[in-house]
């Protein structure tokens, strides 16, 4: 009985910490010094939200409060295909949303939903051809319609 309870606790703990895309990508490149990851902590996001809670920044503060974590991965641009291949390999988990491209930039947005159909992770791949850099931004948290509207349009749903 004790062994069954311990296994159940271990399974529950693993289920609660599903690795985000940045973590998966960094695991593949852990020995590669050309790939770096910066994590913005919930405490730092809380401080940003408090700093922007007045007037104009109220929407920004509200958006920041919906996030659980932000990870920013940077690498040489030729890693773009590897990142996109990892997302496509896990197509059951990550859904392609939209892509963009012009002379200097290309990129794509992907999302991950939970079992209830709520978006819990948003990934942006961005290759800057002028600087030859890949940036992957991975947001986790409550990525609802209001958050997406703010992110894409820099305004709330009310506007």
C-alpha positions as CSV (number, residue, x, y, z in Angstrom):
1,X,0.0,0.0,0.0
2,X,2.8,2.4,0.9
3,X,4.6,1.6,-2.4
4,X,1.4,2.4,-4.3
5,X,1.0,5.7,-2.5
6,X,4.6,6.7,-3.2
7,X,4.2,5.8,-6.9
8,X,1.0,7.9,-7.1
9,X,2.8,10.9,-5.5
10,X,5.7,10.5,-8.0
11,X,3.3,10.4,-11.0
12,X,1.4,13.4,-9.7
13,X,4.6,15.4,-9.2
14,X,5.8,14.5,-12.7
15,X,2.4,15.5,-14.2
16,X,2.6,18.8,-12.5
17,X,5.9,19.6,-14.0
18,X,5.6,19.0,-17.7
19,X,8.7,20.6,-19.3
20,X,8.1,23.6,-21.4
21,X,9.5,23.9,-24.9
22,X,12.5,25.9,-23.8
23,X,13.5,23.3,-21.3
24,X,13.2,20.5,-23.9
25,X,15.3,22.5,-26.4
26,X,17.9,23.3,-23.8
27,X,18.1,19.6,-22.8
28,X,19.0,18.8,-26.4
29,X,21.7,21.4,-26.4
30,X,23.0,21.3,-22.8
31,X,26.6,20.9,-23.8
32,X,26.4,23.6,-26.5
33,X,27.8,26.9,-25.3
34,X,26.3,28.7,-28.3
35,X,22.8,28.1,-26.9
36,X,21.7,30.2,-23.9
37,X,18.5,30.4,-21.8
38,X,17.4,33.1,-19.5
39,X,14.4,32.5,-17.2
40,X,12.4,35.4,-15.9
41,X,11.2,34.4,-12.4
42,X,7.7,34.9,-11.1
43,X,9.1,37.3,-8.5
44,X,10.7,39.5,-11.3
45,X,7.5,39.4,-13.2
46,X,5.6,40.5,-10.1
47,X,8.0,43.4,-9.7
48,X,7.5,44.4,-13.4
49,X,3.7,44.3,-12.9
50,X,4.0,46.5,-9.7
51,X,6.2,48.9,-11.6
52,X,3.7,49.3,-14.4
53,X,0.4,49.1,-12.4
54,X,-0.3,52.8,-12.9
55,X,-2.5,54.2,-15.7
56,X,-1.1,53.3,-19.0
57,X,0.7,50.2,-17.7
58,X,-2.3,48.7,-16.1
59,X,-2.9,46.4,-19.1
60,X,0.7,45.4,-19.1
61,X,0.6,44.7,-15.4
62,X,-2.5,42.6,-15.8
63,X,-0.9,40.6,-18.7
64,X,2.3,40.0,-16.7
65,X,0.3,38.6,-13.7
66,X,-1.2,35.9,-16.0
67,X,2.3,34.5,-16.7
68,X,3.9,31.7,-14.7
69,X,7.3,31.8,-16.4
70,X,9.1,33.4,-19.3
71,X,12.2,31.8,-20.9
72,X,14.2,33.4,-23.6
73,X,16.6,31.1,-25.6
74,X,19.2,32.6,-28.0
75,X,21.3,30.7,-30.5
76,X,22.9,31.2,-33.9
77,X,20.2,31.4,-36.6
78,X,21.0,28.0,-38.1
79,X,19.4,26.5,-35.0
80,X,16.0,27.7,-36.2
81,X,15.3,24.5,-38.2
82,X,16.2,22.4,-35.2
83,X,13.8,24.3,-33.0
84,X,11.0,24.1,-35.6
85,X,11.7,20.4,-36.2
86,X,11.3,19.7,-32.4
87,X,8.0,21.5,-32.4
88,X,6.8,19.6,-35.4
89,X,8.0,16.3,-34.0
90,X,5.8,17.0,-31.0
91,X,2.8,18.1,-33.1
92,X,0.3,16.4,-30.8
93,X,1.6,18.7,-28.1
94,X,2.4,21.9,-29.9
95,X,0.1,23.5,-32.5
96,X,1.3,25.9,-35.2
97,X,-0.6,29.1,-34.9
98,X,0.8,31.6,-37.4
99,X,4.1,32.5,-39.1
100,X,5.6,35.7,-40.3
101,X,8.4,36.7,-42.7
102,X,9.9,39.7,-44.4
103,X,13.4,40.6,-45.7
104,X,15.0,40.7,-42.3
105,X,12.9,38.4,-40.1
106,X,11.1,35.1,-40.1
107,X,9.3,33.3,-37.4
108,X,6.4,31.4,-36.1
109,X,4.0,31.1,-33.1
110,X,3.1,27.7,-31.6
111,X,0.9,27.0,-28.6
112,X,0.2,24.2,-26.2
113,X,-3.2,23.6,-24.7
114,X,-4.1,21.6,-21.5
115,X,-6.7,18.9,-21.4
116,X,-9.4,21.5,-20.9
117,X,-8.5,23.3,-24.1
118,X,-6.9,26.3,-22.4
119,X,-3.7,27.7,-23.8
120,X,-0.9,27.2,-21.2
121,X,2.2,27.8,-23.3
122,X,3.0,30.1,-26.2
123,X,6.2,29.8,-28.1
124,X,7.6,32.3,-30.6
125,X,10.5,31.4,-32.9
126,X,12.2,34.4,-34.4
127,X,15.2,34.5,-36.7
128,X,16.9,37.8,-37.4
129,X,18.7,37.4,-40.7
130,X,20.7,40.7,-40.1
131,X,22.2,39.6,-36.8
132,X,22.1,35.8,-37.7
133,X,20.4,35.1,-34.4
134,X,17.6,32.8,-33.3
135,X,15.4,33.9,-30.4
136,X,12.9,31.6,-28.8
137,X,10.4,33.1,-26.3
138,X,8.5,30.6,-24.3
139,X,5.6,31.9,-22.2
140,X,3.7,29.7,-19.7
141,X,0.7,30.6,-17.7
142,X,-2.9,31.7,-18.3
143,X,-2.6,32.5,-22.0
144,X,-6.3,33.4,-22.6
145,X,-7.9,35.5,-25.3
146,X,-7.4,38.7,-23.5
147,X,-3.7,38.0,-23.0
148,X,-3.3,37.1,-26.7
149,X,-5.2,40.2,-27.8
150,X,-2.9,42.3,-25.6
151,X,0.2,40.6,-26.9
152,X,-0.7,40.9,-30.6
153,X,-2.3,44.3,-30.5
154,X,-0.8,45.9,-27.4
155,X,-4.4,46.6,-26.2
156,X,-7.1,45.0,-24.2
157,X,-10.1,43.1,-25.5
158,X,-12.2,46.2,-24.7
159,X,-10.4,48.3,-27.4
